[in-house]
């Protein structure tokens, strides 16, 4: 694995800016990989051994993904929408897993670890570089039951929703009285449908400023 | 953990779960009974006099830790270089002491992180306090009688991650080169009062003046005096006077001409705002302003022990001294038993 400063610089560039969350994310990922024994997670020999669950959609999540090389589209990155500054690192071959939480007290301690730095963000950024892992994080050894459907690799099953006909992949369907349903049909989605229209019509309306 | 409470008169034969403190105002405060003491008939009356009508009987779970064991875990982790602790906790508390004479240092951020862990605590003297062997420098304890092992281990891990939080560093015995600058003294118009003051301050810290030179207000002459002191083996340089803003104040230029590096002029301390810190090779250099002649305690007294303990003193350290860096100039100076210099 590259050194911390190199990873931080790369991660900040990929993310778009350098911020305290980048420092936390990079250090969290480095610690997570060390705990499960992967020293070069982006290498071809290790990239398929790692699964990461991030519990926040904040700057740190991008840093974790950058350092580990996990990707949503590769199914090695899982987003759990908990709003918690934490991530779990799972070794797929031996099942060892650690959940690492960013401590709340580290925010309060930033002023004592970097008293000479002015400005909250700059002070946190510097303080998070200085704090040892023991202060910055809490670690839990955990068991992560990974369903076969959630593993990386080719699509394992496809079924059609009996209500809307949409194909649902990888066991994400819900059993309904008449057969499988997609989640939007079964539980409601994150959206509310208004109408269906052709791509051409949609583009035309968009160009018209609608 | 299972806690059973039993009436004291039924406690004969049981072992005490914790030390029981006795306070006799103005006379005694301490453990009347130690943890593990087996209660006998004669104890009942004494316990009742201490207000103990009931006693705990504890059954610890595997992940529980008793306050005495917790204190030992915490003390072990807190103690860095030259800090030792009293064997055997007293009333759940362990005292940590200096193992040598020297400068007591606290990793203040680490102490804060340690104390942020629930139910553990450590209280210390101020960092930068001069201590003697055997002096009490800190005390630690787990706050409840019994607590979970995890937070104790976490606090200990925080301390260990910093290499211990408390340390005492012996002061090196410096051979000081002292250069007294100023035309008036150099030409004998007034008597030098600086050298005796510096000699006293150095001797109080175990060091001594090795070379004493006088120089006029001339940068080249000051440079030559510094060179001479270094040639004679000085491993600490104190250059006095000429640190102000007058045209005749050329000491800074003289120090720079002698090859000083990492020169920083100015501190956030009063008295002592016009001090200069620098290095020539590995030799620390201090430009001491004239305030050290008139004030019993100045910034010099705050930084000299630290330099002799091996600290690098520069811009950041001098800036951080601002908090608590104002001497109240009391009619009766009580330093070091006062707030001056204690905020950094």
Interface residues (C-beta under 8 A of the other chain):
Chain A: X105 X108 X109 X112 X113 X115 X116 X130 X131 X132 X133 X134 X135 X138
Chain B: X108 X109 X110 X112 X113 X116 X154 X157 X158 X160 X161 X162 X316 X319 X320
